[in-house]
Amino acid sequence: MSLHSPDLAAVPVSAAGALVLVVGPSGAGKDTLMEAGRAGLAGDPRFRFARRLITRPAMAGAEDHDSCEEAAFRQAEARGELALSWRAHGLSYGIPAAELSGIAEGVVVIVNVSRAAIAAAERLAQRVVVLNITAPVSVLAQRLAARGRESEADIAARLKREAPLTAERAEIVTIMNDRSVAEAAEELLAVLRALGRHGS
């Protein structure tokens, strides 16, 4: 996996809002909880769920994102249009700088990132919170098996590769998603709403 971030000297640092980095292993239900959070905070101007740029076509049932070819992605990087970008699984992912603009006005911006992007992302705002959505290994294995995309051996290898989560200065909040979606989503919403009150 490779990671790129531009010269961030021009990125405004703010103590008003917050940048929330949502991370989690495959099978943790990260996308499901983010959708629940987006629905629960719809219409609240204190929160923004950043839209990602990905070199993958939009697909029904998958994340709603902006798509582009790899050449166009690299051009956007070169022009400094991406606050953060990284490569994983043969695809390029980016967070447009415009998606983070509200932090200076007190907005809590929530972004779905790779844990490898945490170090670079910590430079993008004064207050950064890593929201780690995870589940017990047995639950992760069951969910991955239910997808039917990998063999048992592949799943076991994937789970063994999970590295410890670290951050230099960001606060790390872990949500254990081994309950109902409603229960875990309520915990996620409580964390985000507390950040929204801090910035208001």
PEBELNOR-V543028 format. One record per pair of residues at least 6 apart in sequence whose ideal C-beta (glycine too) atoms are under 8 Angstrom apart, sorted by the first residue. I is the first residue (numbers start at 1). J is the second residue. If there is no record, write none. Layout:
I;J  I;J
This chain:
1;86  1;87  1;88  1;114  1;116  2;86  2;87  3;85  3;86  3;87  3;114  3;116  3;117  3;120  4;77  4;85  4;86  5;83  5;84  5;85  5;120  5;121  5;123  6;77  6;80  6;82  6;83  7;80  8;83  8;120  8;123  8;124  10;80  11;83  11;97  11;100  11;123  11;124  12;103  12;104  13;124  13;125  13;126  14;103  14;104  14;106  14;125  14;126  15;126  15;127  16;103  16;104  16;105  16;106  16;199  17;102  17;103  17;104  17;105  17;106  17;107  17;108  17;109  17;125  17;127  17;199  18;103  18;108  18;109  18;125  18;127  18;128  18;129  18;195  18;198  18;199  19;100  19;103  19;109  19;111  19;121  19;124  19;125  19;127  19;128  19;129  20;108  20;109  20;110  20;111  20;128  20;129  20;130  20;131  20;192  20;195  21;111  21;113  21;117  21;118  21;121  21;128  21;129  21;130  21;131  21;170  22;30  22;34  22;110  22;111  22;112  22;113  22;131  22;133  23;30  23;113  23;114  23;115  23;118  23;130  23;131  23;132  23;133  23;165  24;30  24;132  24;133  24;134  24;177  25;134  25;135  25;140  25;159  25;162  26;140  26;144  26;158  27;135  27;139  27;140  27;141  27;142  27;143  27;144  27;147  28;133  28;134  28;135  28;140  28;143  28;177  29;133  29;135  29;143  29;177  29;181  29;184  30;112  30;133  31;63  31;112  32;181  33;133  33;175  33;177  33;181  33;184  33;185  33;188  34;49  34;110  34;112  36;181  36;182  36;185  36;188  36;189  37;49  37;110  37;185  37;188  37;189  37;192  38;49  40;185  40;189  41;47  41;189  41;192  41;193  44;196  45;107  46;106  46;107  46;108  46;196  46;199  46;200  47;107  47;108  47;109  47;110  47;192  47;196  48;99  48;102  48;107  48;108  48;109  48;110  49;109  49;110  49;111  50;95  50;96  50;99  50;100  50;109  50;110  50;111  50;112  51;64  51;65  51;66  51;96  51;99  52;63  52;65  52;66  52;93  52;94  52;95  52;111  52;112  53;65  53;66  53;67  53;68  53;73  53;76  53;82  53;93  53;94  53;95  53;96  54;63  54;65  54;66  54;67  54;91  54;92  54;93  54;94  55;67  55;68  55;69  55;70  55;73  55;91  55;92  56;65  56;67  56;91  57;67  58;64  58;65  58;67  63;112  66;96  68;76  70;92  73;85  73;92  73;94  74;92  76;82  76;94  76;96  77;85  77;94  80;97  81;96  81;97  81;98  82;94  82;95  82;96  82;97  83;95  83;96  83;97  83;99  83;100  83;124  84;94  84;95  84;111  84;113  84;117  84;120  84;121  84;124  85;92  85;93  85;94  85;95  86;92  86;93  86;94  86;113  86;114  86;116  86;117  87;93  88;114  88;116  93;113  93;114  95;111  95;113  99;109  99;111  100;109  100;111  100;124  100;125  102;109  103;109  103;124  103;125  106;199  106;200  107;199  108;192  108;195  108;196  108;199  109;125  110;131  110;192  111;121  113;121  115;163  115;165  118;130  118;166  118;167  118;170  119;167  119;168  121;128  121;170  122;128  122;167  122;168  122;169  122;170  127;195  127;198  128;167  128;169  128;170  128;171  129;170  129;171  129;172  129;173  129;191  129;195  130;165  130;167  130;170  130;171  130;172  130;173  131;173  131;175  131;188  131;191  132;165  132;172  132;173  132;174  132;175  133;174  133;175  133;177  133;184  133;188  134;140  134;174  134;175  134;176  134;177  135;143  135;176  135;177  135;178  136;176  136;178  137;159  139;178  140;159  141;155  141;156  141;159  144;150  144;155  144;158  144;159  145;152  145;155  150;158  165;172  173;191  175;184  175;187  175;188  175;191  176;184  177;184
